[in-house]
Amino acid sequence: MPLEVRGDCAAEIPPLTDMTIAADTIQRFASGANPVAAVARRCAYRLCDFGFGATTGTTQRIYELRQQGDRG
């Protein structure tokens, strides 16, 4: 179910669904344990944060929270 935000703050909240999809896509394409994949992931997370106008580290935190939720 999508998050619905009303009022003046609606424009300030990044589209959470799109950020979640972006985080999943980054992990799918750069999921290796090697240093190149780690740098690619870190850069891609930063680009997503910038693109969505979110605080640095938000996209990575979204992915980590999803992983914790999947583990139980």
N, CA, C, O and CB atoms as a CASP TS submission, in Angstrom:
PFRMAT TS
TARGET T0000
AUTHOR 0000-0000-0000
METHOD Language model
MODEL 1
PARENT N/A
ATOM      1  N   MET     1       0.842  -1.172   0.000  1.00  0.00           N
ATOM      2  CA  MET     1       0.000   0.000   0.000  1.00  0.00           C
ATOM      3  C   MET     1       0.890   1.238   0.000  1.00  0.00           C
ATOM      4  O   MET     1       1.744   1.370   0.877  1.00  0.00           O
ATOM      5  CB  MET     1      -0.960  -0.004   1.215  1.00  0.00           C
ATOM      6  N   PRO     2       0.717   2.145  -0.954  1.00  0.00           N
ATOM      7  CA  PRO     2       1.573   3.326  -1.030  1.00  0.00           C
ATOM      8  C   PRO     2       1.339   4.278   0.132  1.00  0.00           C
ATOM      9  O   PRO     2       0.234   4.379   0.667  1.00  0.00           O
ATOM     10  CB  PRO     2       1.345   4.052  -2.338  1.00  0.00           C
ATOM     11  N   LEU     3       2.393   4.965   0.505  1.00  0.00           N
ATOM     12  CA  LEU     3       2.322   5.958   1.565  1.00  0.00           C
ATOM     13  C   LEU     3       1.652   7.200   1.015  1.00  0.00           C
ATOM     14  O   LEU     3       2.048   7.713  -0.032  1.00  0.00           O
ATOM     15  CB  LEU     3       3.729   6.288   2.129  1.00  0.00           C
ATOM     16  N   GLU     4       0.631   7.691   1.719  1.00  0.00           N
ATOM     17  CA  GLU     4      -0.058   8.899   1.278  1.00  0.00           C
ATOM     18  C   GLU     4       0.297  10.035   2.217  1.00  0.00           C
ATOM     19  O   GLU     4       0.172   9.911   3.436  1.00  0.00           O
ATOM     20  CB  GLU     4      -1.595   8.684   1.226  1.00  0.00           C
ATOM     21  N   VAL     5       0.735  11.127   1.651  1.00  0.00           N
ATOM     22  CA  VAL     5       1.114  12.294   2.435  1.00  0.00           C
ATOM     23  C   VAL     5       0.295  13.467   1.943  1.00  0.00           C
ATOM     24  O   VAL     5       0.200  13.717   0.741  1.00  0.00           O
ATOM     25  CB  VAL     5       2.642  12.589   2.332  1.00  0.00           C
ATOM     26  N   ARG     6      -0.296  14.181   2.885  1.00  0.00           N
ATOM     27  CA  ARG     6      -1.124  15.327   2.513  1.00  0.00           C
ATOM     28  C   ARG     6      -0.541  16.598   3.107  1.00  0.00           C
ATOM     29  O   ARG     6       0.239  16.555   4.058  1.00  0.00           O
ATOM     30  CB  ARG     6      -2.582  15.130   2.982  1.00  0.00           C
ATOM     31  N   GLY     7      -0.924  17.707   2.542  1.00  0.00           N
ATOM     32  CA  GLY     7      -0.508  18.994   3.091  1.00  0.00           C
ATOM     33  C   GLY     7       0.771  19.509   2.468  1.00  0.00           C
ATOM     34  O   GLY     7       1.234  19.008   1.443  1.00  0.00           O
ATOM     35  N   ASP     8       1.330  20.518   3.108  1.00  0.00           N
ATOM     36  CA  ASP     8       2.517  21.192   2.588  1.00  0.00           C
ATOM     37  C   ASP     8       3.754  20.306   2.572  1.00  0.00           C
ATOM     38  O   ASP     8       4.638  20.507   1.739  1.00  0.00           O
ATOM     39  CB  ASP     8       2.796  22.418   3.398  1.00  0.00           C
ATOM     40  N   CYS     9       3.839  19.338   3.467  1.00  0.00           N
ATOM     41  CA  CYS     9       5.047  18.514   3.549  1.00  0.00           C
ATOM     42  C   CYS     9       5.112  17.466   2.441  1.00  0.00           C
ATOM     43  O   CYS     9       6.138  16.804   2.286  1.00  0.00           O
ATOM     44  CB  CYS     9       5.116  17.829   4.902  1.00  0.00           C
ATOM     45  N   ALA    10       4.043  17.303   1.673  1.00  0.00           N
ATOM     46  CA  ALA    10       4.017  16.265   0.638  1.00  0.00           C
ATOM     47  C   ALA    10       5.130  16.444  -0.383  1.00  0.00           C
ATOM     48  O   ALA    10       5.690  15.458  -0.862  1.00  0.00           O
ATOM     49  CB  ALA    10       2.676  16.266  -0.069  1.00  0.00           C
ATOM     50  N   ALA    11       5.456  17.671  -0.718  1.00  0.00           N
ATOM     51  CA  ALA    11       6.496  17.914  -1.718  1.00  0.00           C
ATOM     52  C   ALA    11       7.896  17.678  -1.166  1.00  0.00           C
ATOM     53  O   ALA    11       8.845  17.543  -1.939  1.00  0.00           O
ATOM     54  CB  ALA    11       6.389  19.330  -2.242  1.00  0.00           C
ATOM     55  N   GLU    12       8.042  17.625   0.156  1.00  0.00           N
ATOM     56  CA  GLU    12       9.355  17.485   0.765  1.00  0.00           C
ATOM     57  C   GLU    12       9.758  16.041   1.001  1.00  0.00           C
ATOM     58  O   GLU    12      10.930  15.776   1.272  1.00  0.00           O
ATOM     59  CB  GLU    12       9.389  18.222   2.057  1.00  0.00           C
ATOM     60  N   ILE    13       8.834  15.101   0.907  1.00  0.00           N
ATOM     61  CA  ILE    13       9.127  13.695   1.186  1.00  0.00           C
ATOM     62  C   ILE    13       9.443  12.984  -0.126  1.00  0.00           C
ATOM     63  O   ILE    13       8.627  13.000  -1.048  1.00  0.00           O
ATOM     64  CB  ILE    13       7.930  13.006   1.917  1.00  0.00           C
ATOM     65  N   PRO    14      10.624  12.357  -0.222  1.00  0.00           N
ATOM     66  CA  PRO    14      10.973  11.671  -1.470  1.00  0.00           C
ATOM     67  C   PRO    14      10.034  10.497  -1.717  1.00  0.00           C
ATOM     68  O   PRO    14       9.490   9.926  -0.771  1.00  0.00           O
ATOM     69  CB  PRO    14      12.433  11.184  -1.432  1.00  0.00           C
ATOM     70  N   PRO    15       9.843  10.138  -2.969  1.00  0.00           N
ATOM     71  CA  PRO    15       8.962   9.021  -3.294  1.00  0.00           C
ATOM     72  C   PRO    15       9.558   7.706  -2.782  1.00  0.00           C
ATOM     73  O   PRO    15      10.467   7.145  -3.394  1.00  0.00           O
ATOM     74  CB  PRO    15       8.721   8.948  -4.819  1.00  0.00           C
ATOM     75  N   LEU    16       9.045   7.237  -1.678  1.00  0.00           N
ATOM     76  CA  LEU    16       9.612   6.076  -0.999  1.00  0.00           C
ATOM     77  C   LEU    16       9.584   4.825  -1.869  1.00  0.00           C
ATOM     78  O   LEU    16      10.542   4.053  -1.876  1.00  0.00           O
ATOM     79  CB  LEU    16       8.865   5.817   0.290  1.00  0.00           C
ATOM     80  N   THR    17       8.502   4.623  -2.596  1.00  0.00           N
ATOM     81  CA  THR    17       8.418   3.441  -3.451  1.00  0.00           C
ATOM     82  C   THR    17       9.518   3.452  -4.503  1.00  0.00           C
ATOM     83  O   THR    17      10.161   2.430  -4.745  1.00  0.00           O
ATOM     84  CB  THR    17       7.045   3.362  -4.126  1.00  0.00           C
ATOM     85  N   ASP    18       9.736   4.603  -5.128  1.00  0.00           N
ATOM     86  CA  ASP    18      10.784   4.705  -6.147  1.00  0.00           C
ATOM     87  C   ASP    18      12.168   4.499  -5.547  1.00  0.00           C
ATOM     88  O   ASP    18      13.031   3.885  -6.174  1.00  0.00           O
ATOM     89  CB  ASP    18      10.717   6.064  -6.841  1.00  0.00           C
ATOM     90  N   MET    19      12.383   5.004  -4.344  1.00  0.00           N
ATOM     91  CA  MET    19      13.684   4.823  -3.688  1.00  0.00           C
ATOM     92  C   MET    19      13.907   3.359  -3.337  1.00  0.00           C
ATOM     93  O   MET    19      15.027   2.858  -3.437  1.00  0.00           O
ATOM     94  CB  MET    19      13.780   5.691  -2.420  1.00  0.00           C
ATOM     95  N   THR    20      12.851   2.676  -2.929  1.00  0.00           N
ATOM     96  CA  THR    20      12.962   1.255  -2.602  1.00  0.00           C
ATOM     97  C   THR    20      13.304   0.446  -3.847  1.00  0.00           C
ATOM     98  O   THR    20      14.150  -0.446  -3.797  1.00  0.00           O
ATOM     99  CB  THR    20      11.655   0.740  -1.974  1.00  0.00           C
ATOM    100  N   ILE    21      12.657   0.752  -4.950  1.00  0.00           N
ATOM    101  CA  ILE    21      12.957   0.068  -6.211  1.00  0.00           C
ATOM    102  C   ILE    21      14.396   0.343  -6.625  1.00  0.00           C
ATOM    103  O   ILE    21      15.099  -0.562  -7.075  1.00  0.00           O
ATOM    104  CB  ILE    21      11.982   0.516  -7.326  1.00  0.00           C
ATOM    105  N   ALA    22      14.835   1.586  -6.475  1.00  0.00           N
ATOM    106  CA  ALA    22      16.214   1.942  -6.831  1.00  0.00           C
ATOM    107  C   ALA    22      17.212   1.172  -5.977  1.00  0.00           C
ATOM    108  O   ALA    22      18.210   0.669  -6.493  1.00  0.00           O
ATOM    109  CB  ALA    22      16.441   3.454  -6.669  1.00  0.00           C
ATOM    110  N   ALA    23      16.952   1.075  -4.671  1.00  0.00           N
ATOM    111  CA  ALA    23      17.858   0.352  -3.773  1.00  0.00           C
ATOM    112  C   ALA    23      17.936  -1.122  -4.153  1.00  0.00           C
ATOM    113  O   ALA    23      19.018  -1.710  -4.152  1.00  0.00           O
ATOM    114  CB  ALA    23      17.399   0.496  -2.312  1.00  0.00           C
ATOM    115  N   ASP    24      16.795  -1.718  -4.476  1.00  0.00           N
ATOM    116  CA  ASP    24      16.781  -3.123  -4.894  1.00  0.00           C
ATOM    117  C   ASP    24      17.537  -3.323  -6.205  1.00  0.00           C
ATOM    118  O   ASP    24      18.256  -4.308  -6.369  1.00  0.00           O
ATOM    119  CB  ASP    24      15.340  -3.619  -5.041  1.00  0.00           C
ATOM    120  N   THR    25      17.373  -2.393  -7.131  1.00  0.00           N
ATOM    121  CA  THR    25      18.051  -2.484  -8.426  1.00  0.00           C
ATOM    122  C   THR    25      19.561  -2.356  -8.263  1.00  0.00           C
ATOM    123  O   THR    25      20.322  -3.096  -8.886  1.00  0.00           O
ATOM    124  CB  THR    25      17.531  -1.401  -9.380  1.00  0.00           C
ATOM    125  N   ILE    26      19.989  -1.423  -7.431  1.00  0.00           N
ATOM    126  CA  ILE    26      21.422  -1.257  -7.173  1.00  0.00           C
ATOM    127  C   ILE    26      22.002  -2.545  -6.618  1.00  0.00           C
ATOM    128  O   ILE    26      23.051  -3.003  -7.072  1.00  0.00           O
ATOM    129  CB  ILE    26      21.675  -0.090  -6.193  1.00  0.00           C
ATOM    130  N   GLN    27      21.333  -3.127  -5.650  1.00  0.00           N
ATOM    131  CA  GLN    27      21.834  -4.352  -5.030  1.00  0.00           C
ATOM    132  C   GLN    27      21.873  -5.492  -6.033  1.00  0.00           C
ATOM    133  O   GLN    27      22.792  -6.311  -6.011  1.00  0.00           O
ATOM    134  CB  GLN    27      20.970  -4.739  -3.829  1.00  0.00           C
ATOM    135  N   ARG    28      20.883  -5.551  -6.912  1.00  0.00           N
ATOM    136  CA  ARG    28      20.838  -6.632  -7.902  1.00  0.00           C
ATOM    137  C   ARG    28      21.998  -6.528  -8.889  1.00  0.00           C
ATOM    138  O   ARG    28      22.578  -7.546  -9.267  1.00  0.00           O
ATOM    139  CB  ARG    28      19.502  -6.607  -8.660  1.00  0.00           C
ATOM    140  N   PHE    29      22.340  -5.317  -9.308  1.00  0.00           N
ATOM    141  CA  PHE    29      23.382  -5.146 -10.321  1.00  0.00           C
ATOM    142  C   PHE    29      24.787  -5.017  -9.747  1.00  0.00           C
ATOM    143  O   PHE    29      25.764  -5.213 -10.470  1.00  0.00           O
ATOM    144  CB  PHE    29      23.081  -3.941 -11.145  1.00  0.00           C
ATOM    145  N   ALA    30      24.908  -4.692  -8.469  1.00  0.00           N
ATOM    146  CA  ALA    30      26.240  -4.513  -7.869  1.00  0.00           C
ATOM    147  C   ALA    30      26.298  -5.228  -6.530  1.00  0.00           C
ATOM    148  O   ALA    30      26.628  -4.626  -5.509  1.00  0.00           O
ATOM    149  CB  ALA    30      26.575  -3.006  -7.691  1.00  0.00           C
ATOM    150  N   SER    31      25.978  -6.512  -6.540  1.00  0.00           N
ATOM    151  CA  SER    31      25.877  -7.246  -5.278  1.00  0.00           C
ATOM    152  C   SER    31      27.126  -8.039  -4.915  1.00  0.00           C
ATOM    153  O   SER    31      27.128  -8.755  -3.914  1.00  0.00           O
ATOM    154  CB  SER    31      24.716  -8.174  -5.337  1.00  0.00           C
ATOM    155  N   GLY    32      28.167  -7.928  -5.695  1.00  0.00           N
ATOM    156  CA  GLY    32      29.375  -8.697  -5.420  1.00  0.00           C
ATOM    157  C   GLY    32      30.104  -8.218  -4.177  1.00  0.00           C
ATOM    158  O   GLY    32      29.900  -7.096  -3.712  1.00  0.00           O
ATOM    159  N   ALA    33      30.953  -9.079  -3.648  1.00  0.00           N
ATOM    160  CA  ALA    33      31.725  -8.748  -2.445  1.00  0.00           C
ATOM    161  C   ALA    33      33.058  -8.092  -2.783  1.00  0.00           C
ATOM    162  O   ALA    33      33.789  -7.673  -1.886  1.00  0.00           O
ATOM    163  CB  ALA    33      31.967 -10.001  -1.617  1.00  0.00           C
ATOM    164  N   ASN    34      33.377  -8.000  -4.066  1.00  0.00           N
ATOM    165  CA  ASN    34      34.672  -7.427  -4.438  1.00  0.00           C
ATOM    166  C   ASN    34      34.663  -5.904  -4.265  1.00  0.00           C
ATOM    167  O   ASN    34      33.593  -5.297  -4.225  1.00  0.00           O
ATOM    168  CB  ASN    34      35.025  -7.798  -5.895  1.00  0.00           C
ATOM    169  N   PRO    35      35.824  -5.290  -4.165  1.00  0.00           N
ATOM    170  CA  PRO    35      35.911  -3.844  -3.921  1.00  0.00           C
ATOM    171  C   PRO    35      35.272  -2.989  -5.016  1.00  0.00           C
ATOM    172  O   PRO    35      34.736  -1.919  -4.726  1.00  0.00           O
ATOM    173  CB  PRO    35      37.351  -3.450  -3.772  1.00  0.00           C
ATOM    174  N   VAL    36      35.322  -3.442  -6.259  1.00  0.00           N
ATOM    175  CA  VAL    36      34.721  -2.674  -7.355  1.00  0.00           C
ATOM    176  C   VAL    36      33.203  -2.592  -7.177  1.00  0.00           C
ATOM    177  O   VAL    36      32.612  -1.528  -7.356  1.00  0.00           O
ATOM    178  CB  VAL    36      35.068  -3.312  -8.725  1.00  0.00           C
ATOM    179  N   ALA    37      32.580  -3.706  -6.828  1.00  0.00           N
ATOM    180  CA  ALA    37      31.132  -3.713  -6.604  1.00  0.00           C
ATOM    181  C   ALA    37      30.766  -2.838  -5.412  1.00  0.00           C
ATOM    182  O   ALA    37      29.746  -2.149  -5.438  1.00  0.00           O
ATOM    183  CB  ALA    37      30.626  -5.149  -6.380  1.00  0.00           C
ATOM    184  N   ALA    38      31.589  -2.860  -4.373  1.00  0.00           N
ATOM    185  CA  ALA    38      31.314  -2.035  -3.189  1.00  0.00           C
ATOM    186  C   ALA    38      31.356  -0.549  -3.533  1.00  0.00           C
ATOM    187  O   ALA    38      30.505   0.220  -3.084  1.00  0.00           O
ATOM    188  CB  ALA    38      32.326  -2.343  -2.074  1.00  0.00           C
ATOM    189  N   VAL    39      32.340  -0.150  -4.323  1.00  0.00           N
ATOM    190  CA  VAL    39      32.442   1.256  -4.734  1.00  0.00           C
ATOM    191  C   VAL    39      31.274   1.619  -5.645  1.00  0.00           C
ATOM    192  O   VAL    39      30.697   2.698  -5.514  1.00  0.00           O
ATOM    193  CB  VAL    39      33.792   1.524  -5.455  1.00  0.00           C
ATOM    194  N   ALA    40      30.923   0.728  -6.563  1.00  0.00           N
ATOM    195  CA  ALA    40      29.796   0.982  -7.464  1.00  0.00           C
ATOM    196  C   ALA    40      28.502   1.152  -6.679  1.00  0.00           C
ATOM    197  O   ALA    40      27.712   2.051  -6.969  1.00  0.00           O
ATOM    198  CB  ALA    40      29.650  -0.160  -8.480  1.00  0.00           C
ATOM    199  N   ARG    41      28.282   0.290  -5.681  1.00  0.00           N
ATOM    200  CA  ARG    41      27.089   0.401  -4.837  1.00  0.00           C
ATOM    201  C   ARG    41      27.058   1.731  -4.105  1.00  0.00           C
ATOM    202  O   ARG    41      26.044   2.429  -4.107  1.00  0.00           O
ATOM    203  CB  ARG    41      27.036  -0.749  -3.831  1.00  0.00           C
ATOM    204  N   ARG    42      28.174   2.075  -3.479  1.00  0.00           N
ATOM    205  CA  ARG    42      28.248   3.312  -2.696  1.00  0.00           C
ATOM    206  C   ARG    42      27.963   4.535  -3.573  1.00  0.00           C
ATOM    207  O   ARG    42      27.223   5.434  -3.175  1.00  0.00           O
ATOM    208  CB  ARG    42      29.635   3.445  -2.035  1.00  0.00           C
ATOM    209  N   CYS    43      28.551   4.558  -4.758  1.00  0.00           N
ATOM    210  CA  CYS    43      28.329   5.681  -5.682  1.00  0.00           C
ATOM    211  C   CYS    43      26.878   5.714  -6.170  1.00  0.00           C
ATOM    212  O   CYS    43      26.277   6.784  -6.267  1.00  0.00           O
ATOM    213  CB  CYS    43      29.288   5.584  -6.889  1.00  0.00           C
ATOM    214  N   ALA    44      26.325   4.553  -6.474  1.00  0.00           N
ATOM    215  CA  ALA    44      24.940   4.498  -6.946  1.00  0.00           C
ATOM    216  C   ALA    44      23.973   4.944  -5.856  1.00  0.00           C
ATOM    217  O   ALA    44      23.007   5.653  -6.141  1.00  0.00           O
ATOM    218  CB  ALA    44      24.588   3.079  -7.411  1.00  0.00           C
ATOM    219  N   TYR    45      24.219   4.537  -4.604  1.00  0.00           N
ATOM    220  CA  TYR    45      23.373   4.998  -3.502  1.00  0.00           C
ATOM    221  C   TYR    45      23.434   6.516  -3.370  1.00  0.00           C
ATOM    222  O   TYR    45      22.407   7.161  -3.159  1.00  0.00           O
ATOM    223  CB  TYR    45      23.798   4.336  -2.183  1.00  0.00           C
ATOM    224  N   ARG    46      24.619   7.084  -3.490  1.00  0.00           N
ATOM    225  CA  ARG    46      24.765   8.545  -3.394  1.00  0.00           C
ATOM    226  C   ARG    46      24.035   9.248  -4.525  1.00  0.00           C
ATOM    227  O   ARG    46      23.382  10.269  -4.310  1.00  0.00           O
ATOM    228  CB  ARG    46      26.246   8.940  -3.410  1.00  0.00           C
ATOM    229  N   LEU    47      24.144   8.701  -5.736  1.00  0.00           N
ATOM    230  CA  LEU    47      23.437   9.296  -6.871  1.00  0.00           C
ATOM    231  C   LEU    47      21.925   9.253  -6.672  1.00  0.00           C
ATOM    232  O   LEU    47      21.228  10.214  -6.996  1.00  0.00           O
ATOM    233  CB  LEU    47      23.811   8.575  -8.164  1.00  0.00           C
ATOM    234  N   CYS    48      21.422   8.153  -6.146  1.00  0.00           N
ATOM    235  CA  CYS    48      19.983   8.061  -5.878  1.00  0.00           C
ATOM    236  C   CYS    48      19.565   9.079  -4.827  1.00  0.00           C
ATOM    237  O   CYS    48      18.544   9.749  -4.982  1.00  0.00           O
ATOM    238  CB  CYS    48      19.606   6.642  -5.418  1.00  0.00           C
ATOM    239  N   ASP    49      20.341   9.199  -3.769  1.00  0.00           N
ATOM    240  CA  ASP    49      20.026  10.196  -2.742  1.00  0.00           C
ATOM    241  C   ASP    49      19.959  11.585  -3.354  1.00  0.00           C
ATOM    242  O   ASP    49      19.034  12.350  -3.085  1.00  0.00           O
ATOM    243  CB  ASP    49      21.071  10.165  -1.611  1.00  0.00           C
ATOM    244  N   PHE    50      20.946  11.901  -4.178  1.00  0.00           N
ATOM    245  CA  PHE    50      20.986  13.205  -4.829  1.00  0.00           C
ATOM    246  C   PHE    50      19.791  13.380  -5.768  1.00  0.00           C
ATOM    247  O   PHE    50      19.133  14.420  -5.760  1.00  0.00           O
ATOM    248  CB  PHE    50      22.303  13.376  -5.605  1.00  0.00           C
ATOM    249  N   GLY    51      19.518  12.362  -6.568  1.00  0.00           N
ATOM    250  CA  GLY    51      18.424  12.435  -7.532  1.00  0.00           C
ATOM    251  C   GLY    51      17.060  12.586  -6.886  1.00  0.00           C
ATOM    252  O   GLY    51      16.190  13.277  -7.416  1.00  0.00           O
ATOM    253  N   PHE    52      16.870  11.938  -5.740  1.00  0.00           N
ATOM    254  CA  PHE    52      15.594  12.025  -5.043  1.00  0.00           C
ATOM    255  C   PHE    52      15.550  13.201  -4.070  1.00  0.00           C
ATOM    256  O   PHE    52      14.511  13.467  -3.466  1.00  0.00           O
ATOM    257  CB  PHE    52      15.321  10.734  -4.302  1.00  0.00           C
ATOM    258  N   GLY    53      16.656  13.895  -3.917  1.00  0.00           N
ATOM    259  CA  GLY    53      16.698  15.024  -2.994  1.00  0.00           C
ATOM    260  C   GLY    53      16.644  14.592  -1.540  1.00  0.00           C
ATOM    261  O   GLY    53      16.132  15.318  -0.688  1.00  0.00           O
ATOM    262  N   ALA    54      17.170  13.415  -1.259  1.00  0.00           N
ATOM    263  CA  ALA    54      17.135  12.864   0.095  1.00  0.00           C
ATOM    264  C   ALA    54      18.464  13.107   0.807  1.00  0.00           C
ATOM    265  O   ALA    54      19.469  13.441   0.180  1.00  0.00           O
ATOM    266  CB  ALA    54      16.816  11.355   0.058  1.00  0.00           C
ATOM    267  N   THR    55      18.449  12.935   2.104  1.00  0.00           N
ATOM    268  CA  THR    55      19.657  13.045   2.910  1.00  0.00           C
ATOM    269  C   THR    55      20.629  11.936   2.521  1.00  0.00           C
ATOM    270  O   THR    55      20.213  10.816   2.224  1.00  0.00           O
ATOM    271  CB  THR    55      19.321  12.977   4.421  1.00  0.00           C
ATOM    272  N   THR    56      21.910  12.246   2.523  1.00  0.00           N
ATOM    273  CA  THR    56      22.931  11.260   2.172  1.00  0.00           C
ATOM    274  C   THR    56      22.793  10.022   3.057  1.00  0.00           C
ATOM    275  O   THR    56      22.708  10.132   4.280  1.00  0.00           O
ATOM    276  CB  THR    56      24.347  11.867   2.311  1.00  0.00           C
ATOM    277  N   GLY    57      22.770   8.861   2.439  1.00  0.00           N
ATOM    278  CA  GLY    57      22.665   7.599   3.161  1.00  0.00           C
ATOM    279  C   GLY    57      21.254   7.039   3.227  1.00  0.00           C
ATOM    280  O   GLY    57      21.060   5.925   3.713  1.00  0.00           O
ATOM    281  N   THR    58      20.265   7.786   2.750  1.00  0.00           N
ATOM    282  CA  THR    58      18.874   7.339   2.849  1.00  0.00           C
ATOM    283  C   THR    58      18.617   6.079   2.029  1.00  0.00           C
ATOM    284  O   THR    58      18.005   5.137   2.533  1.00  0.00           O
ATOM    285  CB  THR    58      17.937   8.445   2.394  1.00  0.00           C
ATOM    286  N   THR    59      19.069   6.043   0.786  1.00  0.00           N
ATOM    287  CA  THR    59      18.816   4.885  -0.076  1.00  0.00           C
ATOM    288  C   THR    59      19.462   3.630   0.500  1.00  0.00           C
ATOM    289  O   THR    59      18.861   2.556   0.470  1.00  0.00           O
ATOM    290  CB  THR    59      19.342   5.145  -1.498  1.00  0.00           C
ATOM    291  N   GLN    60      20.669   3.754   1.018  1.00  0.00           N
ATOM    292  CA  GLN    60      21.339   2.602   1.613  1.00  0.00           C
ATOM    293  C   GLN    60      20.599   2.143   2.866  1.00  0.00           C
ATOM    294  O   GLN    60      20.460   0.941   3.093  1.00  0.00           O
ATOM    295  CB  GLN    60      22.802   2.942   1.950  1.00  0.00           C
ATOM    296  N   ARG    61      20.124   3.076   3.678  1.00  0.00           N
ATOM    297  CA  ARG    61      19.370   2.698   4.881  1.00  0.00           C
ATOM    298  C   ARG    61      18.068   1.998   4.523  1.00  0.00           C
ATOM    299  O   ARG    61      17.658   1.060   5.206  1.00  0.00           O
ATOM    300  CB  ARG    61      19.076   3.933   5.737  1.00  0.00           C
ATOM    301  N   ILE    62      17.414   2.449   3.451  1.00  0.00           N
ATOM    302  CA  ILE    62      16.187   1.783   3.008  1.00  0.00           C
ATOM    303  C   ILE    62      16.485   0.328   2.666  1.00  0.00           C
ATOM    304  O   ILE    62      15.742  -0.568   3.067  1.00  0.00           O
ATOM    305  CB  ILE    62      15.570   2.513   1.785  1.00  0.00           C
ATOM    306  N   TYR    63      17.560   0.089   1.934  1.00  0.00           N
ATOM    307  CA  TYR    63      17.905  -1.285   1.573  1.00  0.00           C
ATOM    308  C   TYR    63      18.223  -2.113   2.819  1.00  0.00           C
ATOM    309  O   TYR    63      17.773  -3.252   2.936  1.00  0.00           O
ATOM    310  CB  TYR    63      19.100  -1.300   0.607  1.00  0.00           C
ATOM    311  N   GLU    64      18.990  -1.550   3.740  1.00  0.00           N
ATOM    312  CA  GLU    64      19.345  -2.278   4.960  1.00  0.00           C
ATOM    313  C   GLU    64      18.109  -2.609   5.788  1.00  0.00           C
ATOM    314  O   GLU    64      18.021  -3.703   6.345  1.00  0.00           O
ATOM    315  CB  GLU    64      20.332  -1.464   5.798  1.00  0.00           C
ATOM    316  N   LEU    65      17.160  -1.692   5.878  1.00  0.00           N
ATOM    317  CA  LEU    65      15.925  -1.960   6.620  1.00  0.00           C
ATOM    318  C   LEU    65      15.114  -3.062   5.953  1.00  0.00           C
ATOM    319  O   LEU    65      14.523  -3.898   6.635  1.00  0.00           O
ATOM    320  CB  LEU    65      15.082  -0.686   6.735  1.00  0.00           C
ATOM    321  N   ARG    66      15.084  -3.066   4.632  1.00  0.00           N
ATOM    322  CA  ARG    66      14.375  -4.137   3.921  1.00  0.00           C
ATOM    323  C   ARG    66      15.033  -5.489   4.193  1.00  0.00           C
ATOM    324  O   ARG    66      14.340  -6.488   4.385  1.00  0.00           O
ATOM    325  CB  ARG    66      14.347  -3.853   2.400  1.00  0.00           C
ATOM    326  N   GLN    67      16.361  -5.523   4.210  1.00  0.00           N
ATOM    327  CA  GLN    67      17.079  -6.767   4.489  1.00  0.00           C
ATOM    328  C   GLN    67      16.772  -7.255   5.900  1.00  0.00           C
ATOM    329  O   GLN    67      16.548  -8.449   6.103  1.00  0.00           O
ATOM    330  CB  GLN    67      18.596  -6.568   4.311  1.00  0.00           C
ATOM    331  N   GLN    68      16.759  -6.358   6.867  1.00  0.00           N
ATOM    332  CA  GLN    68      16.453  -6.738   8.246  1.00  0.00           C
ATOM    333  C   GLN    68      15.031  -7.264   8.356  1.00  0.00           C
ATOM    334  O   GLN    68      14.773  -8.217   9.091  1.00  0.00           O
ATOM    335  CB  GLN    68      16.650  -5.548   9.191  1.00  0.00           C
ATOM    336  N   GLY    69      14.108  -6.647   7.627  1.00  0.00           N
ATOM    337  CA  GLY    69      12.719  -7.101   7.640  1.00  0.00           C
ATOM    338  C   GLY    69      12.571  -8.484   7.032  1.00  0.00           C
ATOM    339  O   GLY    69      11.774  -9.293   7.506  1.00  0.00           O
ATOM    340  N   ASP    70      13.332  -8.757   5.987  1.00  0.00           N
ATOM    341  CA  ASP    70      13.274 -10.076   5.350  1.00  0.00           C
ATOM    342  C   ASP    70      13.825 -11.165   6.261  1.00  0.00           C
ATOM    343  O   ASP    70      13.362 -12.305   6.229  1.00  0.00           O
ATOM    344  CB  ASP    70      14.047 -10.062   4.037  1.00  0.00           C
ATOM    345  N   ARG    71      14.823 -10.803   7.077  1.00  0.00           N
ATOM    346  CA  ARG    71      15.424 -11.783   7.997  1.00  0.00           C
ATOM    347  C   ARG    71      14.524 -12.070   9.193  1.00  0.00           C
ATOM    348  O   ARG    71      14.644 -13.113   9.835  1.00  0.00           O
ATOM    349  CB  ARG    71      16.781 -11.283   8.488  1.00  0.00           C
ATOM    350  N   GLY    72      13.631 -11.145   9.483  1.00  0.00           N
ATOM    351  CA  GLY    72      12.698 -11.372  10.590  1.00  0.00           C
ATOM    352  C   GLY    72      13.037 -10.539  11.700  1.00  0.00           C
ATOM    353  O   GLY    72      12.368 -10.584  12.733  1.00  0.00           O
TER
END
